[in-house]
Amino acid sequence: GGGVIGCSVAYHLAKLGWKNVVLLERKQLTSGTTWHAAGLIAQLRATANMTKLAKYSQELYGNLAAETGVETGFKRCGSITVALTEERLEEINRQAAMARSFGVQAESISPAEVKAKYEHLNIDGVAGGVYLPLDGQGDPGNIAHALAKGARQRGASVIERTKATGVTREGKRITGVDWAQGGETGHITCDHVVNCAGMWGHQVGEMLNTNVPLHSCEHFYIVTEAIAGLKQLPVLRVPDECAYYKEDAGKMLLGAFEPNAKPW
């Protein structure tokens, strides 16, 4: 899978010194779900490991363009998470305290301070917020292309328009992957397979005799018309509304996470 996850795995394996890393993409890089991902880089997470990973990610994306020459669209515009209840405020303040213990810059701010950083926001009912100045947003497609280039620079092969069609095995161990490209077919002998097929991960899992409990859901986002004089804003998250807001090329984008999404 040649989305941001597959490209990241190839990049990091190559960076760790692995040889003969091959990424197969059935169509073109980022043509699955990566191209329309939200592109939010956030360090406020529910667990310690996710927080460490998110901190590493924003550091990586901040340096990736200089390393690979591929612009990632990464902007450290900061982020604000606001709480509409006292219970939510307690939760995000705990997350911020944990994040600070790992060296993440995170500060609790009052509703008035939220308004000062995000003038468009109606703060009626806002109990408080958390501000992370080093959070940001990026272009997921370009980030994936930068990771793919970084992987290639270290000797990995990134092969597009080539579909994985099956695997060979000895006992429980995968020994190779069959591929098809146009009218041609072939086989790659391998020691390890990583399933980075995103919303096709379930089907690839079946190929590997592994159940991946994953399916696609309907998801919606709204982009406004261009707003004159709109400046770069922090990414805004309102978990009580299952929503996020961000400036997007002079427009505002609202994304909603559906609590009861329809399978697609």
Helices and strands as residue ranges (DSSP letters): H 4-15, E 22-24, G 34-36, E 40-41, H 48-68, E 79-83, H 86-101, E 107-109, H 111-117, E 128-132, E 136-137, H 140-153, E 157-159, E 163-170, E 173-181, E 184-189, G 198-200, H 201-207, E 220-223, E 235-238, G 239-241, E 243-248, E 251-256
